[in-house]
């Protein structure tokens, strides 16, 4: 999240795990079910407010020691610098869901509050998927902006204080 070049987001790691891929995760990542995944779940804050619960899944063989890296900052930066992984393309889907009690507690909102659920599959230059993400955003704090460029800054702060999420068209 950048406003005048300053990052105003921080992340708190909620959980990390190394486990076999479910059927859905395997299908999204183009791998066999039970292939080992690194899963990182984080709570992200913008200007001190909880903004989103993000759950990212990576095939373990592509990110061998990811869980030993500092995961409070930009995971994409670690992916690029350490593993030479950069998203050349991504497919995103967006829907409205209701916060369950655990998500509501993390995001400091009432249970069943509407959330914006975004799932993303990011692929490298060879078209190989390397990340499957499920992100839940507080709908009262974000706005979606469609831009037809792959290099758009992912998040920025709108003039009214809402976080603007770029959805590449």
HELIX and SHEET records of a PDB file:
HELIX    1   1 UNK A   23  UNK A   29  1                                   7    
HELIX    2   2 UNK A   60  UNK A   62  5                                   3    
HELIX    3   3 UNK A   66  UNK A   68  5                                   3    
HELIX    4   4 UNK A   75  UNK A   83  1                                   9    
HELIX    5   5 UNK A  101  UNK A  107  1                                   7    
SHEET    1   A 2 UNK A   2  UNK A   3  0                                        
SHEET    2   A 2 UNK A   6  UNK A   7 -1                                        
SHEET    1   B 6 UNK A   9  UNK A  20  0                                        
SHEET    2   B 6 UNK A  36  UNK A  46 -1                                        
SHEET    3   B 6 UNK A  49  UNK A  59 -1                                        
SHEET    4   B 6 UNK A 129  UNK A 138 -1                                        
SHEET    5   B 6 UNK A 114  UNK A 123 -1                                        
SHEET    6   B 6 UNK A  89  UNK A  98 -1                                        
SHEET    1   C 3 UNK A 142  UNK A 147  0                                        
SHEET    2   C 3 UNK A 163  UNK A 168  1                                        
SHEET    3   C 3 UNK A 155  UNK A 157 -1                                        
END                                                                             
